[in-house]
Amino acid sequence: MVSQESTATGEPALLDVLRTVLDPEVPVLNVVELGIIRNVERAGDGTVVVDVTPTYSGCPAMRVIEEEIVAAFHTHGHDRVEIRTVYSPTWTTDWLTDEAKAKLRAYGIAPPGTVSREAQPLVPLTSSVRQVACPYCGSKNTERKSEFGSTACKAIYYCKACQQPFEEFKPI
Amino acid sequence: MSSARQPNDSALFEYLLRLGDDRLILGHRLSEWCGHGPVLEEDIALANVALDLVGQAANFLRLAGTVEGKGRDEDTLAYFRDAIEYRNAKLVELPNGDYGRTIVRQFLFDAWSVLLLERLQRSSHVELAGIAAKAYKEARYHVRHSGEWLLRLGDGTEESHRRAQTALDELWPYTGELLMADEIDKQLAGTILPASAELASAWRDAVGDVIRRATLTQPADGHMHSGGRQGRHTEHLGHALDEMQILARSHPGAKW
């Protein structure tokens, strides 16, 4: 369910600069594809103002990303850059484009499925693990080993068909 | 951004410290498990939850600093307040104990936190609502993690059941402080905050349900510890802060 809001708004040339900034943890996605850029515009005095929404509250990559955004604009001749953190609407992996999901898969990370809108009990009686296809062989004969992985955004899976462990970009 | 200071600002500042400090101290406690988890997956899980909680704390404390309007940012609030200025509930400052005790404490907190954040998303304070909405998504998988482990431990072996029950008996008297509404809550209730009585009853239902399914016995409500919200803490908080703050205090302004 991709809403209109999901698309970053702003001057196309400025968005192109942002497309040169990659997520340091998942270096096949740029920050626009990741869905964290909400808007970019030029203020009256020429300052480039970028509205960024965080992925996870404690994601340590966010600060690095902000520094890299500033550096990218400097490289392109924009000396004054202001980064604003916005929380609403809350970031969701539903904002990742199909193209971004294909890139994740090619990189060896299972892309996130659509976020479930169904009401779930706080602690489900039976684990409600979704079926996730292995990014290597495509088999759905996979098992979730842990909901927590090497970064806040990833879970650890194991493919029983090709016997490969792999990571999933968690739907959230 | 908040504009001119509102009459409720000092109450809101206090309340944001509570939200931030609960998560900062619990996140710090969980981070103590890093490298010591019972299995690798749990080691990583607890570190992940710790990171989320510290991140949530930073967001709430940053907003607290803005509301206070005295130029204190989240780092200043985290590293340069003493125990008496901390506003966390006593539950989160208690030592980890064994893994079972850590999980019981985590579940009691997570169940409260997820229900509170769910309601705070609808706060009339736009920035608070936005930070809460993000934290709520994380709290959903936190409580799923700690709740599923509580089911396993309670309904597991004789030893895991005994340890979980002992922890539950010892920690229960610290839960009253989460649910208690004082003057600060009352000033903000209704618009900025959800009604506390409804939240307390939702927490009792949720926690009671999981305790029962875990074949554990819910302790009776007896004497409840309090004082953390007013800065009167157990001796444990001071020791935790010593470790958490020493680097920032020894090298103020250091960057790495």
Interface residues (C-beta under 8 A of the other chain):
Chain A: P54 Y56 S57 G58 C59 P60 V86 Y87 S88 T90 W91 Q120 L122 V123 P124 L125 S127 K145 S146 E147 F148 G149 S150 A152 I156 I172
Chain B: E41 I44 A45 A47 N48 V49 L51 D52 L53 V54 G55 Q56 A58 N59 A111 V114 V126 E127 A129 G130 I131 A133 K134 A135 K137 E138 R140 Y141 V143 R144 H145 G147 E148 L150 L151 A206 D209 V210 R213
